[in-house]
């Protein structure tokens, strides 16, 4: 279980260093196996604005850019497909050593001098995304050090939790422990929700036909959704803890998972057939295509979430492709439920599926 030092400080205003915190937690029974730096070692990276982009005279795949870095304008050769005029980007100045050890120096590419380097998230050690340069907020001040703009410089604590400490599977649970150890009050996240005027019962209903497998299932309908990229701060927070950013809806559910230790699942409400969902056992011969694109053969040992006609998710394991949230999604049905660990264990083993959701479902006993 990985937790962010900075995130914990947002929940409890302690003044311990990452290593002091690790020692206190370990002595209290929450073993910290490692303290890993994240977003550090980025001195020499500043915000730049791409003023002009031109074709390289001797290469079809390279461009050369004029970049404003505050005190001067630099010429930078770049091969990223997403570089464009007007973008704010991270620029490694000459003499900078990137986290992977690469030393940035002036160099020539096909007779064109490059004085710096426009960086991707992978080159900065912030994620595995190497498909293009990192694009910053348009309001980022040119010439400002990147760690200051992105509020980086975190440490990730790798906890080795014992089975009896499922209460610490989210940041809030670990923060509660930190509060108890330090005597500093816990600041709980605001969970106030503004309800719409239309009663949810008129939009969706929930039927639980297997109360042993699912003692509690709750859902909320959210209208007027616009699916798109998450804000950069959210992407970076997820990436720092090993989660790949997908879109703002999926990222929000993963953020709650990391905060509370409880999985959520979002369905495209308009792709559900019938008015709501049914929690039941799969019927003999039923199949469904899961989010990984594979068709799964189901049987009555497997607990499913179904709409009016077909299974749309494997309860506590994985969602279905037919109700997946996409860029066209405008309304959501958001699930929060408790599934019996024994039922989830059997279903996951039978299907050969091990997911973050199934892991959490299994240990919340």
Residue pairs with C-beta under 8 A, 6 or more apart in sequence:
1 158
1 159
1 160
1 161
1 168
1 169
2 156
2 157
2 158
2 159
2 241
2 242
3 156
3 157
3 159
3 171
3 174
3 241
4 38
4 154
4 155
4 156
4 157
4 171
4 237
4 240
4 241
5 18
5 21
5 154
5 155
5 156
5 157
6 151
6 154
6 155
7 171
7 237
8 14
8 21
8 171
8 174
8 175
8 178
10 187
11 171
11 172
11 175
11 178
11 186
11 187
11 188
11 189
12 175
12 178
12 179
12 182
12 184
12 185
12 186
12 187
13 184
13 187
14 21
14 178
14 182
14 184
16 24
16 182
18 35
18 155
18 157
19 35
21 32
21 157
21 178
22 32
22 35
22 157
23 32
24 178
24 181
24 182
25 31
25 32
25 157
25 159
25 174
25 177
25 178
25 181
26 32
28 177
28 181
29 162
29 165
30 159
30 161
30 165
30 168
30 174
30 177
31 159
31 160
31 161
32 157
32 158
32 159
32 160
33 158
33 159
33 160
34 157
34 158
35 155
35 156
35 157
35 158
36 155
36 156
36 157
36 158
37 154
37 155
37 156
38 125
38 152
38 154
38 155
38 156
38 240
39 125
39 126
39 147
39 150
39 152
39 153
39 154
39 236
39 240
40 99
40 147
40 152
40 153
40 154
41 97
41 99
41 125
42 99
42 124
42 145
42 146
42 147
42 152
43 96
43 145
43 147
44 92
44 93
44 95
44 96
44 97
44 104
45 90
45 91
45 92
45 93
45 96
45 119
45 124
45 145
45 146
45 147
46 69
46 70
46 90
46 91
46 93
46 143
46 144
46 145
46 146
47 69
47 70
47 88
47 89
47 90
47 91
47 136
47 140
47 141
47 142
47 143
47 144
47 146
47 149
48 67
48 68
48 69
48 74
48 88
48 89
48 90
48 91
48 116
48 118
48 142
48 143
49 67
49 68
49 86
49 87
49 88
49 89
49 142
50 65
50 66
50 67
50 83
50 84
50 85
50 86
50 87
50 89
50 118
51 65
51 66
51 67
51 68
51 73
51 85
52 65
52 66
52 85
53 63
53 64
53 65
53 83
53 84
53 85
54 63
54 64
54 65
55 63
56 62
56 63
56 64
56 77
56 109
56 110
56 112
57 110
57 111
57 112
58 110
58 111
58 112
59 109
59 110
61 79
62 77
62 78
62 79
62 109
62 110
62 112
63 77
63 78
63 79
63 83
64 75
64 76
64 77
64 78
64 112
64 114
65 75
65 76
65 77
65 78
65 83
65 118
66 73
66 74
66 75
66 76
67 73
67 74
67 75
67 76
67 89
67 91
67 116
67 118
68 142
69 91
69 93
69 116
69 142
69 143
70 142
70 143
70 144
71 143
74 91
74 115
74 116
75 112
75 113
75 114
75 115
76 91
76 114
76 115
76 116
76 117
76 118
77 109
77 112
77 114
78 118
78 133
80 118
80 120
80 132
80 133
81 131
81 132
82 131
82 132
82 133
82 135
83 89
83 118
83 132
83 133
87 133
87 135
87 136
88 135
88 136
88 137
88 138
88 140
88 142
89 118
89 119
89 133
89 134
89 135
89 136
90 118
90 119
90 124
90 133
90 134
90 136
90 146
91 116
91 117
91 118
91 119
92 98
92 104
92 116
92 117
92 118
92 119
92 123
93 104
93 116
94 104
94 105
94 106
94 115
94 116
95 103
95 104
95 105
96 103
96 104
97 103
97 104
98 104
98 119
98 123
98 124
98 125
99 124
99 125
100 123
100 125
102 123
104 116
104 117
106 113
106 114
106 115
107 113
107 114
108 114
117 123
118 133
119 133
119 134
120 129
120 130
120 131
120 132
120 133
120 134
121 127
121 128
121 129
121 130
121 134
121 239
122 128
122 129
122 130
123 130
124 134
124 146
126 134
126 152
126 236
126 239
126 240
127 235
127 236
127 239
127 244
127 245
128 239
128 244
136 149
136 150
136 232
137 149
137 232
140 149
141 149
146 152
147 153
150 232
150 233
150 236
151 233
152 236
154 240
156 240
156 241
159 168
159 174
161 168
161 169
163 363
166 261
166 363
166 364
166 365
167 173
167 176
167 261
168 174
168 177
168 261
169 261
169 360
169 363
170 257
170 258
170 259
170 260
170 261
170 262
171 258
171 259
172 188
172 189
172 259
172 260
172 261
173 260
173 261
175 186
176 186
178 184
179 185
179 186
189 259
196 223
200 219
200 220
200 221
203 221
203 269
203 275
204 219
204 221
204 269
204 275
204 276
204 277
204 333
205 275
205 276
206 217
206 218
206 219
206 276
206 277
206 278
206 279
207 276
207 277
207 278
207 279
207 280
208 214
208 217
208 279
209 278
209 279
209 280
209 281
210 279
210 280
210 281
210 303
210 343
212 340
212 343
213 279
213 281
213 303
213 315
213 339
213 340
213 343
214 279
214 303
214 315
214 337
214 338
214 339
214 340
214 343
215 338
215 340
216 337
216 338
217 277
217 279
217 335
217 337
217 338
218 335
218 336
218 337
219 276
219 277
219 333
219 334
219 335
219 336
220 333
220 334
220 336
221 269
221 331
221 332
221 333
221 334
222 269
222 331
222 332
222 334
223 330
223 331
224 330
224 331
225 249
225 329
225 330
225 331
225 332
226 330
227 247
227 248
227 249
227 325
227 326
227 327
227 328
227 329
228 247
228 248
228 327
229 235
229 245
229 247
229 248
230 238
230 245
230 247
230 248
230 251
230 252
231 248
234 245
234 248
234 251
234 252
234 255
235 245
235 251
237 255
238 244
238 245
238 251
238 254
238 255
238 258
239 245
241 258
243 251
243 254
243 258
245 251
247 325
247 327
249 266
249 325
249 329
249 332
250 266
250 325
253 263
253 264
253 265
253 266
253 334
256 262
256 264
257 263
257 264
257 356
257 360
261 360
262 336
262 360
262 364
263 316
263 356
263 357
263 360
263 361
264 334
264 335
264 336
265 313
265 319
265 334
265 335
265 357
266 325
266 332
266 333
266 334
266 335
267 277
267 312
267 313
267 319
267 323
267 325
267 332
267 333
267 334
267 335
268 323
268 324
268 325
268 326
268 329
268 331
268 332
269 331
269 332
269 333
270 329
270 330
270 331
271 322
271 323
271 324
272 307
272 308
272 312
272 323
272 333
273 307
273 308
273 309
273 310
274 307
274 308
274 309
275 308
276 307
276 308
276 333
277 305
277 306
277 307
277 312
277 333
277 335
278 305
278 306
278 307
278 308
279 303
279 304
279 305
279 306
279 315
279 337
280 303
280 304
280 306
281 300
281 301
281 302
281 303
281 304
282 298
282 299
282 300
282 301
282 302
282 303
282 304
282 311
283 298
283 300
284 299
284 300
286 298
286 299
286 304
286 310
286 311
287 295
287 296
287 297
287 298
288 295
288 296
288 298
288 304
288 310
288 311
288 312
288 314
288 320
288 322
289 295
289 296
289 320
289 321
289 322
290 296
290 314
290 318
290 319
290 320
290 321
290 353
291 318
291 319
291 320
291 321
291 324
292 318
293 321
296 314
296 351
298 304
298 311
299 350
301 346
301 347
301 350
302 314
302 346
302 347
302 350
302 351
303 314
303 315
303 316
303 339
303 343
303 344
303 347
304 311
304 312
304 313
304 314
304 315
305 311
305 312
305 313
305 314
305 315
305 335
306 312
307 323
310 322
311 320
312 319
312 320
312 322
312 323
313 319
313 320
313 323
313 335
314 320
314 347
314 351
314 353
315 337
315 339
315 343
315 344
315 347
316 337
316 339
316 343
316 344
316 347
316 357
316 358
316 361
317 344
317 347
317 348
317 351
317 353
317 355
317 357
317 358
317 361
318 353
318 355
318 357
318 358
325 332
338 364
339 361
341 361
341 362
341 363
341 364
341 365
344 358
344 361
344 362
345 362
348 354
348 355
348 358
348 362
